[in-house]
Amino acid sequence: MNPEFLLPAPIRIDQPFDGRRRVIIDRISPEIDGGRFPAKCIEGEAVTVEADIFTDGADTIEAELLFRRRGDKEWSSVPMAALVNDLWTGSFRVGAPGIYEYTVQAWVDHFLTWQKGLKKKIDAGQDIGIDLKIGATIVELGAARARGEDAGTLHHHVGLLTVGDRESAVEAALGEELAAAMLRCPDKSIASMYEKVLLLQVDQRKAGFSTWYEFFPRSWGGEPGRHGTFRECMAKLPRIAQMGFDVVYLPPIHPIGLTKRKGRNNSLVAMPDDPGSCWAIGGPDGGHTSVHPELGSMADFEAFVQEAESRGISVALDIAFQCSPDHPWVLEHPQWFRWRPDGTVQFAENPPKRYEDILPIDFETKDWQNLWSELRGVFLFWVGKGVKIFRVDNPHTKAFPFWEWAIGTIRQMHPDTVFLAEAFTRPKLMARLAKAGYNQSYTYFTWRNSKQELQQYLSELTGTELVDFMRPNFWPNTPDILHEELQTGSRAKFIIRQVLAATLSSNYGMYGPAYELCEHVPVAPGKEEYIDSEKYEIKRWDLDRPGNIRAEITAVNRIRRENPALQQTRNITFVRIDAGANREHDQLMAYVKRSADGGNVILTVVNLDHRNTQGGWLRFPLELFGLPHTQAFTVEELLTGQSFHWNGEWNFVELNPNVMPAHIFRVILPS
């Protein structure tokens, strides 16, 4: 086992103590848990680093941000700029996926300090004879450090400062030529370095912007009730691509156990033709590195992956580390499971739920090293088959050190892999999984439904340290979750939740067929599970059934692809809408997103009331763009193609949910 990914420690800079190092570098951001974990970004993205940098007295300081790909010997650098209150900032653009390193160094710039003081004395009419001599000495030292033409330029300026008349000396001292040459050869001999080298995890593009469609391959056969195959599923890919999805997520595709197989609607007794839950993995035909024989061969699966890739779709596999009692591991490695005093193995439980068809793996086994290697090998096997994206089932019920080691070492070999944590659990556990390497995380979006809940939750995800390491993936439904908000069966409600998921988060997904068709009947009142759940049976979907929302889903996904502002999550500003009498509207919600370069601005307005038309006065925050409150501008409604001219910051909006419960505006502001 490689301990580097079990107990990684911040990389400390061993800088010998020198009392002349006067600059203090403090509070670097991003810095996750003192450097214990890497921050995250996307390939090609500009990464901004901030730090508090200051020194004693009034000397002028300079600072630079150092960065490199891990393993490179040489550092690249960019200058940092001072903002307010000793806060400095700098940014650099990353390349291909992998681990990068960054740190900060800063120093007292005696030339700039001298130049600033000289100007003050000149403005005050004071004698500067000695000051010019001091400056000549500083410039002479700079000439000794300089290379090429700069050395000649600086030697020339030494002469101007010491021999020329006062007017020529002042002109030379304050001139741009001297300043530029000195800037290129700063004296860093006693520069202060931040005490640590920090890590940055750079992920592939779909870690930052992706649109997921989940379906069960077994339900897509050519005949009612017959088990579908990978080859038959290939014929569905054009339709999924046309809808704008770029990730197809398949629940487990492995052989399913027979022992204690679940029947329809989670019945404890299965009928002979019941296919069982695909999360009860393993049987005589193999385990986690095998495919269910009724789906086809391994070659069929690889052909499916290749066909998906040809259409711009990545295949994501569900990895669930749990076993049917029939899994080969149960016989071959009984030490990997927890056995009860009566000789039976402990099946999975989440009281009051019981999963009699599943055996959880024991991460406290004394054979943990071999177990870890085998589990990591599952991921590596499927990477070898062309899969780079994994949705991991219930990772919070497996050992956290395992994930840190497994994901870290896999990413060393395959930096472009993406891991989505399916962990609807306590906030600190979700955060730890993200720190441990998961690129994306399921969230509480499903259970955040009011305007206040949504705005508060997005503020938490984008306005706290979570923004540096936890990427949300919003799902309005899953095969396991049919929230009561959707159980009304309202077509408008399904559109509302899809628009929110797709425009609030850059990563979102849906349990596709059920969502397209607005499936909404629970297994029982008060339950969040579907009746006749596809988890336990082969279903027949009529995707053209009247009332479907395929056109609306397709339109929103198109807008996401065409507008960079919607391809990131963090840059969001919530907008006030008044319902009258200076009272904020509680049913109309609006927010602005801007692309990184500021060239694309999207305003989304959603009516959270799926029954009634709602209207109100929206205040667009023109001040964010340096424009006066009276500025006229244009908004283009991207769902309808209509354009509107707005005058000033306050404008009236109205949404009838029976027509369309949302506006997605492209805001066209004057240059």
N, C-alpha and C positions, 0 to 999 in steps of 0.2 A: 504493500500500500504506500502511496506517495503522500507523506505527511504534509506536504506543502498545501494541499487542498483540504486537509483535515483541520489543521490549526494554523492558518496563515496569519502572519504577524505583519504589521506595518513595516515597510522598508525604511529604516532609519538612515539618515545621512550623517556620516561620521566626519563632522567638520571640527578640526582642532580648535580649542578655545583660544580666542584672541580678543582681549579687552578692547581692541580698536573697532571691533564690529559693532556699530552703534545702532543699526537699523533693526527694528523689531517686525517680524512677520507673524501674524496671528490670525486665527479664525478663517482658515481657507474654506471655501465652499465651491464645489461639493467635496465633502469629506465624510464618508459614512462610517460611523462608529470609530472615529479616530484613525481611519485608514484600514480598519479590519476587513472591510468589504469594498469592492469597486463600485463607483458610480456607473451609470449606463448612458449610452447614446447610440445613434444609428449611423451606419456607414455613410460617409459624405457630409455628415452634419457638422455644423460649427458648434464647438463646445466653449461655453463661457465659464471662466474661473474668477472668483472674487477673493480678496483677502484684505484684512486690516494691516496696513503698512505705515510705520511712522518712525521718527527718531526724536532724540532730544533736541531742544533748541529750534532754530529756524532754518537750518540747512535744507537745501533742496535735495530730494532723493529721486532716484530712478529705480524702476523695477521691471522685471521681465518674467514671462511665463515660459518655462522649459517643458518640452514634451518630446516623446519618441515612442515608437512601437517597441513593445517589450522584446528584448534580445538585441536591439540595435545599440551600438556603442556610442554614437554621437547624438547629442541633443539638438533639436531645433528650438528656436526661440522667437517670441514675438514680444514687443514692448507692451507694458501695461499702462493704463491711463488712470489718473486720479479722478475720483468722483467727488463725493462730499464726506466730511467727517472721517478722513483718513482711509476711506474705502477705495480700493483699487480694483480694476477689472481688466481682463484680457481674454482673447479667444483664439482658438486654433481649429482648423478643420481636419477631421480624421479621414482615414482611407478605408481600406478593406476591413472586414470583421476580424477581431482579435483583441488582445489585451494591450492597452497603451499605458504609459506612465507619464506623470506630470508633477511638477513642483514649481516653486517660485524662488527667485533670488532678487535681492535689492541692495542698493548701496548709496552712500552719500556722494552726490555729484559735485565735486568742488568747483568745477568750471561753471556750472549753472548757478551755483551759490554765489560765486564771485561776480558773474555777469549780472545777476539780479541786484546784488548790493551796489555794483558800480552804477547802474542806472539810477538807483535811488539817490546816490550821492550827487550825480550829475543834475538830477531834477531839483535837488536841494541847494545847488550852487556851491558845493563843497570842493575842496582840493582833492584831486584824484591821482596825483603823481605817484605816490607809493602804491596805490591800488593797481595802476597800470603795470608796475614792476612785478607785483604779486601775480597778476594775470599772465605776464610773460613767462614766469616760472612754471605756472600750471600748463600753459600751452606747450612749452618746451618739453615737459614730461609727456604730454600727449603725443608730440612728434616722435618721441622715442618709441612709443607703442604703435604708432600708425604704420601703414603699409602703402606702397605705391604712391599715387599722386597726393594722397592725404598728407604724407610725411612732408613733401615739398610745400604744400599749402600752409601747413602749420609752422614750418621753419620761417616761411615768408612773413607770417603774421607775428612771430616773435620779434622780427625786425621792426615791423610797423608799431608794435607796442612800446619798443624801447628806444628807437632812433627817430621816428617821425615826429611831426609836430602834434600838438594836442588834438587838433581837429581830426587829423588822419588816424591817430591812435584810437580815438573814441569811435570813429566810423568803423574801423577794423574790429574793435572789441565787441561792438554790438551788431555786427553784420551777420547775415545768414550764412555766408561762406564759412566763416570760422565756426559757427555753431554746428553746422552740418558735419564738418570734418571732425570736430571733437565728439559729436554724437556717435560717430562710427568707431571710435577708439576709446571707450570709457575705461576708467580705472576701476577694475573689479577685484583688485588684489585683496581687499578686506571686505568683500561683499558678504552679506548675510544670506544663508540658505535656509529655507524652511526645513524643519527638522525631519521631515518625512518625504519620501517619494510616494505619491498616491496613485491608485490604479483606476483605470477606466475600461469598462467592458464595452466594446464596439460590436453591435449586432447587425445582422443583415436587415434589409429594408422592411421585410414583412414582419419583423419584430415590432416595428414602429407604426406601420400602416397595413392593415389586413382586414379582409372581409370574409368571414367564415360561414360555410353552409354545411350543416350536419345532416347526414342521412344514414339509414341502415341498408347496406347493400342487399340483404336478404329479402327486402320488401320490393325490390325493383326488378323482379322476374317478369318474363313475358306473358305469363298466364296467372290468373288469380290463384293464390294459395301456394304457388310453386316457388321454391327457394331461388332467389336471384343469384346471378353470378357476376364476377368482375367484368367479363366480356359484355354482358347486358348493361352493366352500369356505365360502360364507356359511351354507350349511345346517349346517355343523359348529360354528359359533360358539356356539349355545345349549349344546351339550354341553361345550365348553371353559369357558364361563362357569359352568355348573353345577358343574364341578370346582374352581372357585375361582381360576382364572387371570385376571389382569387385563392381561397383555401377551401378544400373539401376535407371535412373531418369525418373519419369513419370510426364508429365505435369498435370495440375489439373484433378482430377478424379471425380469431383463433378457433380451434376445436372447442366445443362446449361439452362439459361433463354431463353424465347421465345420473349419477348418484344425487339424490335429493333435488333433482331438477325442478325448477319452478314452472308452474302452469300459467295459464292466462290470468291476468290481473293479480299476479303474484301468488297464485294458489299454491298450496303446499303439495298438491297432487297434480302431476303433469299427465296429460293424455299422450297416447303414443305418437301423435303427430305434432305435439308442442315442441318448438325449437329450443326452448329454454332461454335463460338470460345469457347474453354474450359476455357478460362480466364474470360468469362462472367458468373460468378459463381452464382448459386442459382435459384431455381424454386419451383414449387409445391412439388417436391420430396425431398426438403431439401436444405441445404446450405453447409457450410464448413466442417461439420462433417457427411456428407452423401456421398454415392457413386452414380454415374450415374446408373440408373437402367439397362441400356443396357449393362453395363460392368459386371453386376452380383450383387451378394449380398455382404454384409460386410464379411460374412464367406468366400466367394470366394476370397476376397481381402486378408484376413488373411492367407488363404491357399497359395496364391501367394507369400506373404512375407516369409512364412515358407519354401516354395520350393526354393526360391531364397537363403535364408540363408543356406540351406543344400548344396548349390553349391558354397558357399563362396561369394555370392553376397548380398550386402545390398541394400534395396529399399529406394530411396530418393524421397520424395514427394515435389511437387511444392506448396508452400503456397503463395497465392496471396490475399492480403487483399483489395479486391474490390468486388463489388456486381453487379449482374444483377438487373434491376428494379424489377424482380420477386423474389428476395431473401427474405426469411422470415424476415431478420433483417429490411428490408425497412418498412414493416408493423408493426413489433413488436417494433422497436426502431427507429422511424423516426428522433429522436433527434441526431442520430449518422451520419446524412447526412446533406449536405449544400443545403438549398432550396433557389430558386430564387424568386424575387418579384411576378412572375406570378403563383407561387404555384407549379412549376415543380422543380425537383431536378437537381442539376448541374451535368451533365455527365462529364466523364473524357476528358481532352483535353491536347494535346501537340502540339500546332500549328506548322505546318498546319494540323497535324493529329488530328482526332476527333474519340473518342471511344463512340459512341452513345449507345452501348450495355453495358456500364460499368458505375457504380456510385462510385466515390471515397468516402472513409470514411473521415469524418471531425474530425481531431484530436484536434480541438479547441472546441469541444462540451463541454458544462458544465457537461455533464454526462461522462466525460473522464475516471473516475475510473471504472465504470461498463464496459465501452468499453474496457479498457485495460484488465480487468479480462476475458472478453469474448474472446478476441483475443488470449490471452495466453492459454486459455482453448482449443483452436483449436489445438495448438501444443501438449498439454498434452493428448488430445483425441487420436491423432494418435500415440503418444508414447505408449499409452496403447494398440494399435493394432500392436505393434512390430516395428514401424518406429523410427529410431534414427537419420536419416539424412534428412535435409530439405534444399531445394533450395528456397530462398525467393525472390519473384518477386518485383522488384523496391523498395527495402527497403529505398532508399534515399528520397522517396516521403512520408514517414511516419515519425512520430516524433522520433527524436533520443533518448530522454529520455525514450520513451516506449521500444525501443529495449534494452537499457541498463538494465531496470528493468525486462523485460520479459525474456531475455536470461539469465540474472544473476540468477533469481529465478528458472527458469527451470533447469539450470545447478546445482543448489543446490540439486535438487531432482534427477536429471539424469545427472551426470557428463560426460557421454559418448555420449551426443547428439552433432551433428555437424550441423552448420548453414553456408550455402554458400550464400553470398550476390550477387545477380544479379543486380549490380549497375554500368552501364556504364555511369559514370557521372564524375564530376569534382574531381581532385585528393584529395583535402582536405576532401570532403564528403566521398569518398571511404576509406580514412584513418580513419576517425572518426567512421565509421561503424565497421571497424576492431577493433579499440580500444574498442568499446562498447560491443564486445563479439563475433562477427562473426569469425568463425574458418577459413573460406576460402573466397576469393574474386575473382569475375570475374575481368578481367584486360583489358588493351588496346592491348593485344597481337594481336588480329585480325587486328588491324590497324598499327602494326609495322612490316614492310615487308623488308626493305632494311637492309643490314648488319649493317650500322651505327645506324639505328633506333633500331634494336634488341639489339645490344651490349649496347647502351646507356640506354635502358629501363631495361635490366637485371642488369646493374650496379646500377640503381636507386633502384630496388627491393631488391638487395642483399648487396649493399654497403652503405646504409643509415639506419637511425633508423627504416625504414619500415620493415627491416628483423626481428625485434624483436616482431612484432605484426600483420603483414599483410602477409598472405599466399596466393600466387597467384594460381589461377586455370586457365590454358590456354585452350581456346576453339577456334579452327580454324573456326567453324561455329556454328550457333544455328538456330532454326526455324525462328528467326527474322533477322538473319544476314547472308547474302551471299556476302562476300566481293568481290570487283572487281578482286582481285588476283585469285579467284577461278572461275570467270565467263569466263575465257578462255576455260574452259572445259578440260584443260591439265591434264591427269592422273598423270604426273610427279609432277605438282604443288600441287595436293592433297597429294601426298606422302611427298613432301618437307614440307608442313605445318604441317602434322601429326608428322613427325620425329622431327621437331623443338619443337612443343608443348610437345611431350612426353619425350624429352631429356633435354629441358631447365627447365621445371617445374616438380616437383614430383607429382603434381596434374594436370590432364588434362582430357578433355572430348570432346565429339563430338555429334552432332545431327546425330545419327548413320546411319540409312538407307540411308539418303541423301548423307552422306559423303562416305560411302562404295561404292556407285554407281556413285560417282563424279557428282552428280546433280549440274548444273551450270547455268541454264537459269533464269535470273531475271524477275520480273514482268514487268519491263520497263527499257530502257536504263538509266543508271545513278542511278538506285535504288539498294539497298542492300537487297531486299527481293525476295524470291523465287516466280516464277510463279506457279499457282495452288498450293498454300501453303497448307500444311497439317493442318495448324491452322484452316482452314475453311472448310475442306472436308475430307472424308475418302479416303485414297489412297490405291492403290494396289502396293506393292513393289515386284519386282522380284529380290531377293537378289543374285541370281546366274547369273544375266545378264552379258554378256561379257564386259570386261573392268573394272570390279569391283576390288577394292584393298583390299579385305578381307585378303588375304594371307600376304600382306605387313603389314597391321595393326596388325595382329596376331603375326607376327615375332617381331615387335617392342615392343609390350606389353610383350611378353615372355622375351625379353632382359631386360626390366624394372624390371620384377619380379625376375630375376636371378642375378641382379647386384645392390648391395646396394648403389653404387655411384649415381645411377639414382633415388634413393628413397629420395633424399633431393634436395633442390633448392639452398641453400645459398653458397655451396662450389663449385664455378665455376670460372674457369680461361680461358679467351679468348686467343687464340693462333694466332700468326701471320702467314699468308701465303703470300708469295711474288709472284707477277705475272711477275717478271723480272725487271731489272734495279732498284732494291731496291724499287720497288713500291708495296704497299700492294694490294692484290687482293680484288676487290670489289664484286665479285660474289661467292667466296669460303669462307665459314665461318667455324671456328673450335673452339672447346672449350673442356676443360678437367674438369672432375668431380672426386672427391675422396670420398670414404666412410669415416665415422667418425673415424674408426680405421686405415685408410690408406691402408688397404689390398686390396681394389678394386679400380682400376683406369680405367676410361672410357674416350676415346677420340672420339668425334663426329665431323665429317666433312660433311658439306652440301653444295651442289651446288644450289645456289639460282636462277640460270638461268635454267628454265624448258625446254628450247629449244636446248641449245648448250652444247657440252662437254667443261668442263673447267678443267685446270690443273695448278698446282703451287707448289712452294717449301714451305713446312710446317716446322716451327721451333717448335719442342716439348720442353717444358720448363723443361729440366732435372734438373736445379738448384733448382726447387721446391722440389725435392726429394733428394737433397744433392748429386747429381751425376755429374761427369764431363761432359763437352759439347761433349766429344768424346765417351761417353759410348755407347756400343752396347746393343740393347734390342729387344724384340719381341712384335709384335702386332698381335692380333687375330681378324679377321674381323667376327663379330658375326652374320651378315646377311648372309654370305656365308660359314663360317667355315674355310676360308683360313687363313694361318699364314704367316707373313712377318718378315724378320729380317732387322731391321733398324740399321744403323751405324752412331752414333752421332746425334746431335740435328736437322740437316736439312735433310728432306726426301721429295721425290716427290710424290704428290697425284694427281689423275685424276678421274673425275666422268662424266660419260655419263648419262644424265637424262633419256634417252630412255631405259637404262638398269636398273640402280638404282641411284637416285640422291643423295645418302648419304652413308657414311661409319659410322659404329659404331664399334670402335676398343676397345677390352680389352687390356690394356697395361700391359705387364709382364716385370717388372723391376727386376734387380738383387737385392738380399737381402743386 
